[in-house]
């Protein structure tokens, strides 16, 4: 029996999406997977939120054949050694770029025996993305971009360097300049002085948490004295990127994410 047909636990919603995309069935997961439509309401839930606080006892008692967790989540990494002692197989996924996605997706479709899905969502997206990158290379002027991940309070508003976030890697692939790579202090706090000095052409914001609250907070912040003088804000070049493509891993929508980013950068 292929592993796609046996009991599998996916410890966050992006992993549930990824496993389904590879032809697997999500039997055990977290509440957010159900909310986002990547698991049935009948799935066993081992976390009532996004998957950072897994109920280990409930997970082990469910006797999964395979557990898929995130290498970026400390609680998942700690869980791996415990599950190993319990004789439960676990895959820790490290996916910070499209190339990482290809590698992980190849592994998962090998497990499910669905090479057709790898061709469709792996190689198919690769071809589309290569065309988008080639098209972006044709633009002579490369924008300077401030890429920000934002919650609904100032302490949760921080710029991301290219090696800190997959969306920032997309920006690099498309030839734009990420000013957080030059102004590292912006990754700790969004300093108005540094933002003014950086002279960004565009500000790209990915909401986290409550999307509406995040957008409302940033809109209010950027309307304040001082912030209104930032060139990108003054020129109306602030863009809110959808969470489904740029906060959560896009999985089967990587090509769509690249296409949207190209439009934002070079419109």
C-alpha positions, 0 to 999 in steps of 0.5 A: 500500500503506498504511503499516500493511502495510509495515516499521515499527519501534517503539522501545519496548513502549508504542509497539508496543502503540499501533501495533498498536492503530492496526492496524499490524504491528510488524516491528522493536522491542525485547525488552520489546515481545515480553515484553509480547506486543506483537510476535512473537518473530520481530520484529527486535530492535534493543535487548535491553531497554526501548528506551533503547539502540537499535542504530542500525546494525541499525535502519538496515540493516533498512530500515524504512519508518517508525520510531516513537519517544518524544519523552521518550527522549533517545536517540530524539530524537538518532536522529531527525536521523540517520534523517532524513539516511538518508531514513527517516521517523520519528514522535516521540510525545509522550504525557503525557495522554489528550488527547495519546493522542487526537492521536497515535492520530488520526495513526496511524489516519490512516496505517493507514487505520483510522478504525474503530479511532479511533472504538473506542479514541479516541472510545469511551474519551473518552466513558467517561472524560468520564462517570468525570470527571463522576462524580468531580466529585460527591464533596464531599470531595477527597482529598490524595494523595501519588503516588510512582513507586518502584524498589527503592532509596530513591534511586529513590523520588520523588513526581511532580507533575501535569505530570511523569507521566500518572497524576498528570494522571489524579489531577488530572482526578478532582479530587484534590489532588496534594501534590507540587504543593505540596511540590516537594522530594518530587520530589527525595527522599521526605522523611519530614518533608515527607510528615508535614507534608503530611498525605496521605489516601492514598499511591499507588505505581507500581512501576518496574523489578522490580515485586515488588522495588519493592513489597517495598521500599516495604512495608518502608520504610513499616513503619519507625519514623517512616514508620509515623506517616504518617497514610495509612500508619497508616490503611492507605491505601497503594495499589500501582497496576499497572504495565500501567496506570500505568507504561506508557502505557495506550493502549487501556486509558485508560478502565480506568485512569481507572476504577481511579483513581476507585475508589482515590481515592473508595472 
